[in-house]
């Protein structure tokens, strides 16, 4: 009887530790937190139930990231390191303040090292996070581009792992150690009596993956941004404005909007670090194919066409609700970091970057790229009265 009761208690706590990671990841993405929050459950699972419980937590992490369309290689690699680190710490050290400080330094350093190495190989792994994107963009805007990636990786990993280890320590020392089940809990042999518990937990996990990836047709409804009535007077203009604030709660991908443009077909386009959205007056949409567009810096509407400048992917051309072209450094742009776009009366497209100004000339459906200026760190661009104005 006690054995059966213990088995079900094991299952409950293993699933609780796994879901702790899942909730943390979702909160981190939905609230744009400067944390990953995907490690506390893994450390608790390994500390109380061993390596296999930690593996289950990693699988839940992967499922949660896939559900949010934010999977990256860094998370499972760092989680695998945490499994080893927590297991080593448990076997070699006492659970006191000095040991936990040593453990936190160990975790922060190696997590940063793993993140930095992976992001140097594939710099897309940090993209999509508001805080890392902002740090990278800030460094590029201020001419210190080389330290942007290391600084963003260190900022996120340092803060996340510091908070995670602190929550792990508080949970073990002051919460679980005082519960009836964990008071006399010293070590559960996973290969022994907890093996069946983990099998059942894995079966439940498979159902959890299916639930996370079940398609949903629910669409966020929003309301109009401004309703403005103006009444011209003889001496001044009097008007009233009704304001509505849009954020992630009512449709936006990110709380950080970088640019807005309106095309001739009536759509309002919103650029954010998380991607491109289309607003039709009633609701926000993210059309199929727009997932590849991230880290938007500027938008320019040219009739029913939309030019999208990004901080790391060059420039995209959106037409008819789909991406029809992309131009980057390999095509001749001076930089993939685009700060401004404008079109003159001759239909020449001017693109400013921190490395200079490019001119695009449409020829037979393709674009010929030339260089107008290679000197200057240009941050903005506009066209008027027959002249191109650029801020250096």
DRENLO-953561 format. One record per residue (C-alpha): residue in one letter; x, y, z. Coordinates in steps of 0.25 Angstrom, whole numbers, plus 5000, padded with zeros to 4 digits. Example, Ala and Ser with C-alpha at 12.3 -4.5 7.8 and 13.67 -1.06 7.14 Angstrom:
# residues 2
A504949825031S505549965029
This chain:
# residues 392
X500050005000X501150105004X501950064991X500750094982X500550224990X502050264988X501950234973X500850324971X501450434979X502750414971X501950434958X501250564964X502550624967X503250584955X502150644946X502150764955X503650794953X503450774938X502250864937X502950974946X503950984934X502750994924X502051104932X503351184933X503651174918X502251224914X502251334924X503651374919X503151384905X501751444908X502351554917X503651584910X504451554922X505951564922X506051424927X505851284921X505251224933X505451074928X506451024938X505751024952X504950894950X506150824943X507050854955X505950804965X505650684957X507150634957X507350674971X506150584976X505950484965X507250474958X507750484943X506450424937X505550524943X506450634938X506350574924X504850584925X504950724928X505750754916X504750684907X503650774913X504550894910X504750854896X503250834894X502850964901X503851044891X503350974879X501851004883X502351154884X503051144871X504351184878X505151054878X506651074879X507850984881X508451064893X507351024903X507450874902X508950884902X509050964915X507950884921X508750754918X509950824925X509050864937X508650714938X510150684940X510450804948X509350774958X509650634959X511150664962X510750764972X509850674979X510850564981X512050654984X511550764992X510750805004X509450885002X509951015009X510051155005X511551145001X511351024993X510151084986X510951214983X512051124976X510951044969X510351174963X511651234958X511951094952X510551094945X510651244940X512051224934X511751104927X510351144922X510951274917X512051194910X511151094903X510151204899X511351294893X511951174885X510551134879X510251284876X511551304869X511251184860X509851224858X509451364862X507951334861X507851264874X507751394882X506851454873X505351484876X505651514891X505351664893X506451684903X507551624895X507051684882X507151824889X508551804894X509051754880X508351874873X508851974884X510251924882X510151934866X509552074867X510752124876X511852064867X512151944877X511551834869X512651734873X512251724887X510751724885X510551574884X511451544896X510851644904X509451594901X509751454904X510451484917X509251584921X508251474919X508951354924X509551424937X508151484941X507451354937X508351254944X508551344957X507051354959X506851204955X507951154965X507351244976X505951194974X506551044974X507251074987X506051144993X505151024989X506050914994X506450985007X505151055012X503950985004X504150845000X505050805012X503850845021X502850765014X502450635020X502850555007X504250615006X504550625021X505150485021X505450485006X506950465004X507150394991X506250324981X506950214973X506350244959X506850104954X506050044966X504750084971X504550204963X504650144949X503250114948X502850254953X503750314942X503050214931X501750264935X502250414935X502750394921X501450334916X500750464922X501750544916X501450494902X500050534904X500550674908X501250684895X500050654887X499250754895X500250864893X500350844878X498850834876X498450934866X497651054871X496751144863X496651244874X496951384869X497151504878X496151614876X496551764876X495851894875X496152024867X497452104871X496952244869X495552314867X495852464865X494852574862X495452704858X494652834857X495452954851X495353084858X495753224853X496953234863X497253094866X496952944863X496152874874X496052724874X495852604883X496552474883X496152344888X497352254891X497452104891X498752034895X499151904888X500151804895X500351654895X498951644903X498151684891X498951634879X500351694878X501551594876X502451684885X502251804894X503351874887X502851934874X503951994865X503152044853X501852064846X501352084832X500152084824X500052024810X499052074799X498151944801X497852004815X498651904823X499451964835X500751884837X501451884850X502851844852X503451784864X504651714869X503851584869X503351604855X502351664845X500851684848X499751734839X498551804845X497251814837X496451904846X495851794854X496951694857X498451664856X498951554846X500251494844X500251444829X500851314825X502351324822X502551444831X503151364841X504551374835X504451534837X505051564851X505751684858X505051794849X505651934850X504852014839X503652004830X503352074817X502052064809X502252084794X500752074789X500351934792X501751884794X502451884807X503951894809X504451834823X505751874828X506351784839X507551784848X508151654844X507451604831X507551724821X506351764815X505051694811X504051734800X502551694804X501551694793X500151634791X500251574806X501551504804X503051514804X503451534789X504951574791X506051584801X507351664799X508551654809X510051674809X510351554800X509451624789X510251754791X509651834802X510751904811X510151844823X509051754828X508651854838X507651944831X507252074838X506452144827X505752124814X505152234804X504752244790X504952364781X504152414769X504952324759X504552194767X506052184772X506052114786X507052174796X507452094808X508352144819X509152054828X510252084839X511252054827X510652154817X509552174807X509152074796X508252104784X507351994778X506952004763X505851914758X506251844745X505351734738X504751694752X506151694759X506851794767X508251854763X508951894776X509952014775X510652094786X510352244788X511252264800X512152174808X512452274819X511652304831X510752234841X509352264836X508252254846X507052304838X506552344824X505452424817X505152474803X504452614800X504552734790X505352654781X506452624791X506852504800X507152544815X507952444823X508352464838X509852424841
